[in-house]
Amino acid sequence: MISSVLVANRGEIACRVFRTCRELGVATVAVYSDADASALHVREADAAVRLPGAAPADTYLRGDLIVKAALAAGADAVHPGYGFLSENAEFARAVADAGLVWIGPPPSAIEAMASKTRAKELMGGAPLDPASVTEADLPLLVKAAAGGGGRGMRIVRELSSLAGELEAASSEAASAFGDGEVFLEPYIDGGRHVEVQVLADAYGTVWALGTRDCSLQRRHQKVIEESPAPGLPAALVATLHESAVAAAKAVGYRGAGTVEFLVSPQGRSHFLEMNTRLQVEHPVTEAVFGVDLVALQLRVAEGTALPESGPPAHGHAVEARLYAEDPSKGWTPQTGVLHELAVPGAASGLRVDTGLRVDTGYTAGDSIGVHYDPMIAKVIAWAPTRHEAVRKLAHALRRTRLHGPVTNRGLLVRSLEHPEFTGAQLDTGFYERNLDALTAPAEGERYAAVAAALADAASRPGASVGARLGAWRNLPSQAQLKVYGDHEIRYRPTRGGFELVDDPGVRVVTADARRVRLEIDGVVRHYDVTDHGDGHVHVDSPTGAHSLAVQPRFADPQDRTRPGSLLAPMPGTVVRIGDGLAEGSRVSEGQPLVWLEAMKMEHRIVSPASGILTALHAVPGRQVEVGALLAVVNEVVAPATQEETAS
């Protein structure tokens, strides 16, 4: 019997495993990097062991240190979570060799399936040879052989970019998984990403626990997942289940795993890979089948046999991943303090009365840093039907109090309410087609800015006194100006409170420092306003939430940036600069100049124009803050041709 589990991971998944361990009466051990010293998973564990350093390569990818930590803390089992070393056969073997129980599949199964290249060969396919691909093979997908989660993945639509994308993907994969091997496979436009959850014991029983659709992805990383995958013909579902079970049996699989497929627009399924670990999106399967997959992992690791068949499915579940990122600016990761996270009606573990669940590795006051994945939380909704589950999740996200860095919350709500999604017209190109509309300025933002300005005015000592003096003198008060985001708000104090100058049809009902009630075209709406002093004001209302930057009334000339300046869009580490680049180099528009690594993803900084590189401050290995000057390009305008001059 397992009595103490070390989770060789961090954040949300570590907290998730700990929750089940507590329910089973199993002690918990965390490991943590220096960057995670005060993280939630460390605070929740019964014991914790430091891994010196911050970078994954020095901490969560050091299997030798993790095994020593387990032995030092008295753990008798290791759960790998997902990512990091979860699909590393040598780590699994080292755990077993140390006399610890490995809560996962046998190392031989990991070796057969965790390398995507060997898995394809096992399932009757083979990767493409980069040296022999032609234009006819396009588009292509570069993938990491030793991991998933979107790291080390690139779409190639032009042969001229193949070499660069292979190099970038390999570098990213090495950083995330400790293995830079990548491979090529055909990329299917308009395909659906569908997967099957499997669970196997040591006695030959394998369950296929339904399908999941994970087609809504950004940068090949899933954003919204659901179970069951909607709209699939029964015959195709049966084929997917059979293929998944066959894959598990072919390698003597044990524990929880996922077999992933790409379903073409014509309804043909193509094997992608088998993830030999628990998936991020496992909660939707748990909700539909009424199981605890982590508890089942532990029981299988203890040698318990599964019943001959799995439980029946009930209803529908949808999961959305809340990320600290800005989808309107190339999905750039964001950092900072998470001041508040409250999902109404949700709890860790599915609440039967509300059908809502939240899994997170953060609480209010925690900082979101640069070293790891920017996911803040997963929010899951279950209901008897897909329509109800989708509506419930959108409603919960809209009313979530989420104060801190910029997030993708608005995009998630709009995605769930988009006609393509509600109509189950799903494919992996969803965000490529719809991103501009999904990230357009939110409706009602102007009213949120009005509420922010009035709450600020009401919070100032003497605000009401000024209003009374203006009324006593029978003189109109001077209009006051506040700027939030792109909105200039002008208002005047009055005897009754405030009146707006530029917003006809809007009447101030009440205003104090925390709540403002506005009558908008005859309808009264309330807005809760919170200022955490970080340069943004958060406005929550039943119709949506807004985070507004507090702007100065007049721009400071010192804040102006030199034309052609390339600034770091997020905090991170400079991993490399373009070959041969130096001050004085000629560069062309769109040419990659600097590569930044932030939150385990590489981001290319490209030249905004053709010209001369007049300054290059980026140095490989150096950490930079958001807004740091990386380089300067002076645009050189090509001389006009004779034909252009004549015209």
N, C-alpha and C positions, 0 to 999 in steps of 0.2 A: 504493500500500500504506500502511495506517495504521501509524505507528510509535510514537505516544504518544497516550493517551486521557485526557482530563479527565472525571471523573464529576461531574456537576452535582447532587450529592446527598450523603447522609451515611449513617452507620450501616451496617446490615446489607447494604443493596443496593449501597452503594459497595464494601464488602469483597467481595461476591459478584462484581461486575464485575472488580475487581482480580484475583481468583483466575484467571479465564479469561484475562485479559490476560497474566498471568505465564506461563501455560501456552503462550500463543501467541507469547511473546517480544516483547510490546508494553509499552512503558513506561507508568507510571501517574502521574496527577496528581490530588490531592485538593483540595477547597476546604473551608474550615471556618469556623464562627462562633467567637466568643470562648468560648461555652459548650462548644464541641467541640475546644478547643485540644489536649487530650491524648487525644482519642477514638481508637478502634482504627483507623478508616479513615484517619486522619491518620498513624498510626504505620506502617501497612502500605504506604502510597503511596511511590513513588520521590521525589515532590516534593509540596509542599503550599502553598497560597496562602490567606492569611487574608482573611475577609470581616468587616470590623469590625462588632461588635454581636452580639446574641444572638437577637432576635426574627426569625422567618422573613421578615417584610416587609423587614428591613434586611440580610438575608444571602442565604439560599437562594432567595429570590424576586427577587433583584436580577440579572436577566439581563445587564445591562450590565457589572456587576462580574465576573460569571462569564466572559463573553467576554474581558474584559481579562486575567483570570487565566490563561485558556487560552493566550492569545498570549504573556503574560509568561513562562510556564513552558515554552514551546516545544511545546505539544501541537498535534497536527494534526487531532484529532477530539474530539467531545463526546458522551458517553453521558448521557442525562437520568435514568436510573433510573426510579423511579415516584414519584408525588406531586410536590409543588412545581411546577416548570416543565415537567414531562414531557409535558404535553398543551397547551402554550402555543405556538401557531403563530408568534407574533411572536418568541419566543425562538428557535425553530427557524430562522426566517428570518434573525435576527441572526447566528446561528452561521454559516450558509452565506455571508452577506454579508461576514463577516470572513475568508473563505477557508478555513474549517474544515469538516471532514466532520461532518455531522449523522447520528448513529447512531439513526435513527428514520424514521418515515414522512414524506412530503413535507408541507410546511406546508399545502398545499391539502387534503390528506386529514385533517390534524388539524382544520382549520377546519370541514370537513364533518362530522366525527364526534365531535370532542372536546367540542363544545357539544352537550349531550344534547338540547336543543330542536331544533336543526337536524338532528341525526341521526334523530330520530323523524319529522320531516317527510320526510327522504330515504327512510326505510323505510316510508312510507305512513301514518304516524300523526301525532298532534299533541298537544301538552300541553293541559291544561285551563285555562280562563280563571278566575282566582281570583274575579273579579267576578260570575261567572255560576254558580258551583257551588251545589248545593242539598244538602239532607239526603240525597236519593236518590243522590248521588255518593259518599257516605262508604262506607268509609274512604278517605282520600287519603294520598298520600305526597309530601312536599316534598323536592325534590332539588336539589343544586347543579348548575348547567349546565356548569361548567368543571372538574369534578374528581370524585373518588370516594373510596373508603376509608371510607365512613360519615360523612364530614364534610359538614355542611350538609344532613342528612337528618332528617326528622321524620315520624312517623305522626300523622295528624289524624283523630280519631274523633268530634269535636264541632265544629260550625261556629263556635261561640263562641271556640274556641282557634285558629282558622285564622290570624288576623292576627298573633298573638303568635308562632306557630310559623314563619310566613314571615319575620318580622323576625329571630328567633333563628337560623334556618338561613342567612339572608343574611349575618348578621354572622360566623358560623362559617366560611362558604365564603370570604368576603373575607379572613379571617385565614389560612386554609389555602392558598388558591389565587390570591389577589390579584384575585379576581373574585367579586362578591356576587350575581351573577345566579342565581335559583332558579326552579323551575317545579313544576307539579303534575301528577300522574298518578294513575290509580286504584291502590289497594293491594289485592292479592289475598291474603286470609287463606288459610293452608294451602298456599301455593304453594312450589315448589322453585326455588332459584336454580341454574340450570345454564348453563354457558358453554362456548364452543368456542375453543380456541387456534388462531390462524391465523398463518402465516408466508408472506410474499410476497416475490418478487424484482422487479427492474425490468423483467422481460421477460414478464410476464403469468402466471407460475406462482404459484399460491396453494395452500398445503397447509392442510388441516384436520386438526390433530393431536389428535383425540379430544375427549371431553367431560370436564368437571370439575363435580362437585357442590359447591357452596359454601353450602348452606342453613343450616348452623349459624352463626348470626350474633348478635352483641350490638351494640346501637346501630347496626345496619345495617352493621357491620364484620365481616368473616369471621373465624371462630375456628378451624374445622376444615374442610379441603378434601380432596377425593379425586378420583382419576382411575382408570378411567372412572366417570362418574356411574352408580351402580348401579340396576338395575331398569327402565331405559328401554326401551320397545319398539324394535326395530330400525328400524321405519319412522320413528319420531320422531327417532332419532339421525340418520338419513339426511337428514331435513328440516332439522334444526339445522345439520348440516354444509353442506348446500346454501345455506341462508340466510346462514351466516357467510361462505362463499366469495363469494357474490353481493354481500354488503355490502362486502367488501374490494375486489372488482373494480370496484364502482360508483364508488369514489373514487380509483382508481389507487393502491391501498395498496402500501406497501413496508416490509418488516421484520416484527417480531413485534407482534401485537395480539390482543385478545380480544373476542369478540362475546358479549354476555350476554343471557340469556333468563329469563323467569319462566314456569315450567310449572305450570299450574293443576292442582288435584286431579283434574280431568276429563281431563288429558293434553294440553291445548291449550297451545301455546307462544306467548309474547308477547315481542316484541323490547323489550329494556330500553335498551341502549346499546352502543357500541363503545368500549373503552378502547384508545387509540392509543399503547400503551406495553407494556412488560413488566409482568406481574402479580406480586404478592407470592407467589402460589401456583404460579408457574411450575415449581418443582422437581418437583411430582408428575407433570407432563407429561414432564419430562426423564427421570424414572426409568422411566416406562412405555414411552417411545419410544426411550430410549437415546441422547438427543441433548443437546447443550449449546446452549441457545437464545441465550445471550449470544455464543458463538462464531459462531453462524449470523447473528446481528444484525451482527456486524462484517464477516463475509464478504459479506453482502448490501450493506452500506454501501460496501464496496470494489468492488462491481459484479459479484461472482460470481453466476452463474446457479444456481438450485436444480435438482436433478433433477426430472423430470416429476412424480413422486409421492413422498410422504414415506415414512419407514420404518414397518414394522408395529409394532403395540402388543404388549407382553408384560407380563402380570401386573397387579398393582394397587398403587397408592401412596396413602398418606394423610399429610397434613401437619397439624400442630397448632402454633398460634402461642402462644408463652409471653409473657404480658404481665405487667408490674409493675402489678397492679391487684387490688382486692379485690372479687370478684364478689358477696360477701355484703353489701356496703355500696354497692350501686348502681354497681358496676364502677368505683369511684373509683380514679384513678391513684395510684401509690405512687412515692416517690423514696427514694434512699439509695445506699449502697455495695453493689455486687454482690461479695460476698466469695468466692463460688465458683460455678462453672458447669461441670459435667462430666457429659456424657451418655454412659453406658457403651456402647462399641462404635460410636460415631458419629464422623464426621470431616467436615470441609468437603469437599463432593463425596461422592456416594454410595459407601459402602464395599461392594464386591462381596461380601466374605465375610460381612458382617453385614446388609446391606440397610438401613443406617441412615445418615442424613446430618443435620448441623446447620448452619444458616446463622445467624450472629450478628454483631452489631456491638460486642460487649462481651467482655471477659475479666475474670478475677478482679482486683479492686481498682478497676475502673472505677465511676464514679458515674452513676446514672440520674437525670437532672434533670427540670425542669418544662417545658422549652421545646418538646419534640418528642414524637413518638409513643412510648407506653410499651412497645412490643414489645421484648423482650429477645432472643428467638431464634425460629427455626422449626425444628421437629424433624420429619424426614420418614422414613417407613418404606416399603420396597418388599418385596413377596413375591409368589409365584406366584398367590395367591388373596386376595380381600378379607378373609376371615376371618383369614388368617395375618398380613396387613399390619396390620390393626387390633390384633390381639393383641400383635404385636411392638412397635407404637408405645406402647400402654398400658404394657407391661412396661418399656420404656426410660424413659418419663416417670416411672414410679413409682420407679425406681432412680436417677434423676438427682440428683446432689448440687447443690442450688440454694439457696445461702445468701445472704440479703440482704433486700430489701423483700418484702412480701407479694406473692404471684403467683397466677395462675389455674391453677397446675399440678394441684392437686387436682381442680378442676372439669374439666380436660381428661381426666384419667384416668377419672373417673366418667362423663363424656360418652361416651367411647369404649366403655365397658362397659355403657352403658344399653341396655335391650332395644330401644328404638325405633331407636337407631343401629345396633346389631349386626344388627337385622332390616331395615336399610335403609328404615325408615319415616321419611323425612326431609322436613322442611319448615321454613320460616323462623320458625315459632312455637315451635320446640323449647325454647329457653331461657325463653320466656314461660310455658310450661306447667310446666317441670321445674326451674326455678332453685332453689326452696326445698329440694327433695330433693338437688339436686346440691351445695348449699353447706351442708348440715347438718354438724354437728361430725363430724369424721372418726373412723371406728372405730379403736380402738387408741390414741387420743390420751392416755388415762389412763396407759397403760403407757409411752408416750414421756415423760410428765411424771415418772413414777417413775424412769425411767432418767436424766433430767436432774438430778433431786434427788440421786440416788446418785452420779452422776459428780461433781457439785459437792462432795458430802461427801468423796468419795475424793481429791479434788484438794487438800484443805486440809491443811496441815502438822499432824501430830499426830493425824490422824483415827484411824489404827490404834493409836496409843499410848492414846488415850482408850478405845478398845474394850478394850485389854488391861487398863487400870486398872479398868474396870468389872467385868471378869471376875475380876481378882485379888481385888477387894474382895467378890466374890460379891454385888454389888448391881446391880439393873437400871439401865441407863443411862437418863437422861431422854430422852423422845421429842423429836426435832428436827422443826421445821416448815419446809417450803419451799413457795412458791406459784408455780405456772407456769400462765399463762392462767387458767382457771377451776378449776384443780385444786389442792387442798391435799394435800400429801404429808407424811405423818408416818413417821419411821423411827427406829430405835435402833441405835447401834453395838454390835456383839457381838464375841466373841472371834474368830469366823470371818469377820466382815465387817459385814453390816447385816441387820436384819430390819424388815419393814414392819408398821405398826400397823393400818392401815385397809384393807388389800388382801388378804383371805383368798384362797387359791388361787394366790398369787404368791410365789415363793421367789427370793431373790437368789443366783445361782450365783457370779458374780464381778462386781466393780465396780472400775474405775479411772477416771482423769480423762477418758479418750477412748472407752472401750467398756464397756457394761454387758450382762451376760447374765442373763436372767430365765427362770425356769421357770414357765410360765403353764398351769395345769391339765394339768401333765404334759408340756408341750411347751416345749423350750428355744428361745428366740429372742434374737438379739443386736441391740443398738442402739448406733450410733455417735453420740457426742454432741460437738458443737462449739459453743463460746461465743466469738463474735468481739468481745464487749464492747460490743455495740450495743443492749443491752436485750432481746435475744431469744436463745434457745438453739435450735439446730437439731439435730434428732434424725432420723437416717436409719436405715432398716431395710429388709430385703427386702419387708416388707409395706406400706411406705409411708414418707413423710417428713412431719415436723411442725416447724413454727416456733412456739415458745412464748414468750410475753412473760414476762419475769421480774418478778414482782409483789412489792411490799413486804409484810411480814407484817401490818402495820397501816397503814391508809390515813392519809395526811397531811391534816389538816383544811384546810391551805392549798390542797390540790388540788381542793377542792370548787368546782363551777361554779355561778354564780348561776342560779336557775331561769329558763327562757326564753331562755337565751343561745344564740345561733347562732354556732357555731364553724366555721372553715374546715376542710372534710373532707380537703383536700389543699393543698399549696402551689400558688400560682398568682397570676394577676393579676386584679384586679377590673376588669371591662370596663364594667359599668353597674349602676345601681341602679334600682329601680322608679320609674316616672314619678310625680312629685309627693311622693315619700316624704321625710319629715323627722321628727325627734324630735317625738313627740306625735301622729303620724298614727295613725288607726285602720286596722288590718289584719285580714284574715280568714284562717282556717285554710287552709293550702295556697297562699296567695297568694305568687307569686314576689317576693322582696325584693332579692336580690343575684345577679348573674351573675358567675361566676368562669371564667376560661379557664386550662386546664391541659392541656399536651400536645396542643394544637391542637383540643381539644374544649371546648365551653361546658357549664357545670354550673350549674343553678339552685338557689339556696338559698331555701327556702320557709318561710313562717311556720308554727311548730308548732301554733299555736292562734289563735283570734280574740282580739284585745286591742289594747293600745296599744304603739306602738313607742317605748320609753323611751330607747333609745340606738341610734345609727347611726354606727359607726366606719368602715365601708367607704367608700372614696373611689375613684372610677374612675381607673384607671391605676396604682394602688398595688399593689405585690407583697406578698403575705401568706404566712406560713408555716402549716403544718398546725397546727390548734388555735387560730389567732388569732381573737380576738373580733370578729365582724363587726357584730352587732346584738343587741339584747335586746328581747323582746316580753313584756310583762306580760299574762297572760291575764285577760280580763274575762268572768266568768260571767254569762250572761243571767239576769235575774230569773225566778223560776218563775211560770208562769201560774196562774190561779185553779184550773183543773182539776188541775194537778200538785200544788198545795198541798192541795187537797181529798182527793186520793188518798193 
